[in-house]
């Protein structure tokens, strides 16, 4: 049984990483410039940071093999918001950009890009 749970977790991880790659391509096709992928700080990780014009989108990618609707908890939002602050401290060239927090939800046969999903 243990091997089964481990292989399921690994498959979910791979599916998530695959979804992040698809999200990156989708964003590029929509005119975004990818600034960072998998940015990590002591607060946590940001999946994708992308710029378009003077806007900087901090994007969390969620992938589900089921049709379940994805929701970010308040704790997840705070973690991502704090990680974004750490990113801006390291990359001051983006300090005058309008920051927005997006969610990209992958479900079977669909991608949903929810812009300005939450505000800190």
C-alpha positions in Angstrom: 0.0 0.0 0.0 2.8 2.5 0.8 4.3 2.3 -2.6 0.9 3.0 -4.1 0.4 6.2 -2.1 4.0 7.3 -3.0 3.4 6.8 -6.7 0.1 8.7 -6.5 1.8 11.6 -4.8 4.6 11.6 -7.5 2.0 11.5 -10.3 0.2 14.5 -8.8 3.5 16.3 -8.5 4.3 15.6 -12.1 0.9 16.7 -13.2 1.3 20.0 -11.3 4.7 20.7 -12.9 3.3 19.9 -16.3 0.4 22.3 -15.6 2.8 25.0 -14.7 4.6 24.5 -18.0 1.3 24.8 -19.9 0.4 27.9 -17.9 3.7 29.5 -18.8 3.1 28.8 -22.5 -0.5 30.1 -22.2 0.7 33.3 -20.6 3.4 33.9 -23.3 0.8 33.5 -26.0 -1.3 36.1 -24.2 1.5 38.6 -24.3 3.1 38.1 -20.9 6.8 38.1 -20.2 7.8 35.4 -17.7 9.9 37.0 -15.0 10.3 34.1 -12.7 9.2 30.5 -12.2 9.1 28.7 -8.9 10.4 31.7 -7.0 11.3 30.5 -3.5 11.7 32.5 -0.3 11.5 31.6 3.3 7.8 32.4 3.1 7.1 29.9 0.4 7.1 29.5 -3.4 5.4 31.4 -6.2 4.6 29.3 -9.2 4.9 32.0 -11.9 5.6 35.7 -11.9 4.8 37.4 -15.2 4.8 41.0 -16.5 2.7 42.6 -19.2 3.0 46.3 -19.6 3.4 47.9 -16.2 1.5 45.0 -14.4 3.1 42.2 -12.6 1.0 39.1 -12.1 1.9 36.8 -9.2 0.3 33.5 -10.3 -0.6 30.4 -8.3 -1.2 27.3 -10.5 -3.7 24.7 -9.3 -4.2 21.5 -11.2 -6.9 18.9 -10.5 -7.6 15.7 -12.4 -11.2 16.0 -11.2 -13.6 18.8 -12.0 -13.3 20.1 -8.4 -13.3 23.9 -8.1 -10.1 25.2 -6.7 -10.0 27.7 -3.8 -7.0 29.3 -2.1 -7.2 29.5 1.6 -6.4 32.7 3.5 -3.2 31.1 4.7 -2.1 30.2 1.2 -2.9 33.8 0.1 -0.9 35.2 2.9 2.1 32.9 2.1 2.0 34.0 -1.5 1.6 37.7 -0.7 4.6 37.5 1.7 6.7 35.7 -0.9 5.8 38.4 -3.5 7.1 41.0 -1.0 10.3 39.1 -0.8 10.5 38.9 -4.6 10.0 42.7 -4.8 12.7 43.3 -2.2 15.1 41.3 -4.4 14.0 42.8 -7.7 13.4 46.6 -7.1 13.0 47.2 -10.9 9.4 46.0 -10.4 8.6 48.2 -7.4 6.6 50.7 -9.5 4.6 47.9 -11.3 0.9 47.3 -10.4 0.9 44.0 -8.6 -1.9 41.6 -8.9 -2.5 38.1 -7.6 -3.9 35.5 -10.1 -5.0 31.9 -10.0 -4.7 29.6 -12.9 -6.9 26.5 -12.4 -6.5 23.5 -14.6 -9.3 21.0 -14.8 -9.8 18.2 -17.3 -9.9 19.9 -20.8 -10.0 23.5 -19.4 -7.8 26.3 -18.2 -9.2 29.1 -16.2 -7.1 32.3 -15.6 -8.7 34.2 -12.8 -7.1 37.6 -12.8 -6.9 39.7 -9.6 -8.1 36.6 -7.6 -7.5 38.3 -4.3 -6.0 41.5 -2.8 -3.7 41.5 0.3 
